[in-house]
């Protein structure tokens, strides 16, 4: 059975031990100001390396921008 999470609405294959940092690297998110939510819960930037992403999760990666 294929195990999948959703990242910004797209299916992504899930694997045991996957962290937020893994998703950011694999999906090539390099923008310096990001917000990450797992199933609607905000993940602190300092916890990206240690926060596991559970199978079946919905992950949102948002770019912060400012302007004027």
C-alpha atoms as a printed R data frame, in Angstrom:
   type eleno elety resid chain resno      x      y      z
1  ATOM     1    CA   UNK     A     1  0.000  0.000  0.000
2  ATOM     2    CA   UNK     A     2  1.343  3.422 -0.998
3  ATOM     3    CA   UNK     A     3  1.656  5.887  1.873
4  ATOM     4    CA   UNK     A     4  1.069  9.503  0.966
5  ATOM     5    CA   UNK     A     5  1.022 12.967  2.488
6  ATOM     6    CA   UNK     A     6 -0.237 16.115  0.805
7  ATOM     7    CA   UNK     A     7  2.099 19.091  0.396
8  ATOM     8    CA   UNK     A     8  0.391 22.260 -0.810
9  ATOM     9    CA   UNK     A     9 -2.363 20.165 -2.358
10 ATOM    10    CA   UNK     A    10 -0.056 17.732 -4.175
11 ATOM    11    CA   UNK     A    11  0.406 14.079 -3.195
12 ATOM    12    CA   UNK     A    12  3.911 13.223 -1.993
13 ATOM    13    CA   UNK     A    13  5.143  9.749 -1.112
14 ATOM    14    CA   UNK     A    14  5.603  9.414  2.651
15 ATOM    15    CA   UNK     A    15  8.346  7.447  4.364
16 ATOM    16    CA   UNK     A    16  9.024  6.491  7.967
17 ATOM    17    CA   UNK     A    17 10.959  9.158  9.865
18 ATOM    18    CA   UNK     A    18 10.204 11.961  7.398
19 ATOM    19    CA   UNK     A    19 10.642 15.424  8.943
20 ATOM    20    CA   UNK     A    20  9.606 18.916  7.927
21 ATOM    21    CA   UNK     A    21 13.220 19.630  6.911
22 ATOM    22    CA   UNK     A    22 13.179 16.570  4.601
23 ATOM    23    CA   UNK     A    23 10.115 17.910  2.800
24 ATOM    24    CA   UNK     A    24 11.648 21.357  2.389
25 ATOM    25    CA   UNK     A    25 14.857 19.884  0.927
26 ATOM    26    CA   UNK     A    26 13.181 17.342 -1.333
27 ATOM    27    CA   UNK     A    27 10.656 19.855 -2.668
28 ATOM    28    CA   UNK     A    28 13.454 22.448 -3.058
29 ATOM    29    CA   UNK     A    29 11.888 25.119 -0.862
30 ATOM    30    CA   UNK     A    30 14.719 27.586 -0.370
31 ATOM    31    CA   UNK     A    31 12.908 30.858  0.330
32 ATOM    32    CA   UNK     A    32 14.285 32.199  3.637
33 ATOM    33    CA   UNK     A    33 10.921 33.074  5.181
34 ATOM    34    CA   UNK     A    34  8.553 30.107  5.298
35 ATOM    35    CA   UNK     A    35  5.638 29.071  7.454
36 ATOM    36    CA   UNK     A    36  4.920 25.354  7.728
37 ATOM    37    CA   UNK     A    37  1.696 23.849  9.033
38 ATOM    38    CA   UNK     A    38  0.935 20.172  9.532
39 ATOM    39    CA   UNK     A    39 -2.791 19.459  9.664
40 ATOM    40    CA   UNK     A    40 -3.384 23.124 10.489
41 ATOM    41    CA   UNK     A    41 -0.832 23.292 13.319
42 ATOM    42    CA   UNK     A    42  2.066 25.720 12.998
43 ATOM    43    CA   UNK     A    43  5.555 24.188 13.192
44 ATOM    44    CA   UNK     A    44  8.218 26.370 14.801
45 ATOM    45    CA   UNK     A    45 11.164 27.074 12.500
46 ATOM    46    CA   UNK     A    46 13.575 25.763 15.158
47 ATOM    47    CA   UNK     A    47 11.737 22.413 15.108
48 ATOM    48    CA   UNK     A    48 11.892 21.672 11.356
49 ATOM    49    CA   UNK     A    49 14.692 19.113 11.831
50 ATOM    50    CA   UNK     A    50 12.966 17.279 14.669
51 ATOM    51    CA   UNK     A    51  9.277 17.442 13.723
52 ATOM    52    CA   UNK     A    52  8.063 14.195 12.160
53 ATOM    53    CA   UNK     A    53  5.400 14.304  9.473
54 ATOM    54    CA   UNK     A    54  2.803 11.592 10.113
55 ATOM    55    CA   UNK     A    55  1.487  9.421  7.283
56 ATOM    56    CA   UNK     A    56 -1.623 10.949  5.729
57 ATOM    57    CA   UNK     A    57 -0.837 14.487  6.890
58 ATOM    58    CA   UNK     A    58 -1.739 17.646  5.048
59 ATOM    59    CA   UNK     A    59  1.283 19.946  4.946
60 ATOM    60    CA   UNK     A    60  1.121 23.609  3.938
61 ATOM    61    CA   UNK     A    61  4.304 25.497  3.098
62 ATOM    62    CA   UNK     A    62  3.709 29.223  2.760
63 ATOM    63    CA   UNK     A    63  6.139 31.919  1.622
64 ATOM    64    CA   UNK     A    64  6.116 35.094  3.692
65 ATOM    65    CA   UNK     A    65  6.437 38.274  1.679
66 ATOM    66    CA   UNK     A    66  6.280 41.897  2.577
67 ATOM    67    CA   UNK     A    67  5.810 44.931  0.485
68 ATOM    68    CA   UNK     A    68  4.636 48.412  0.576
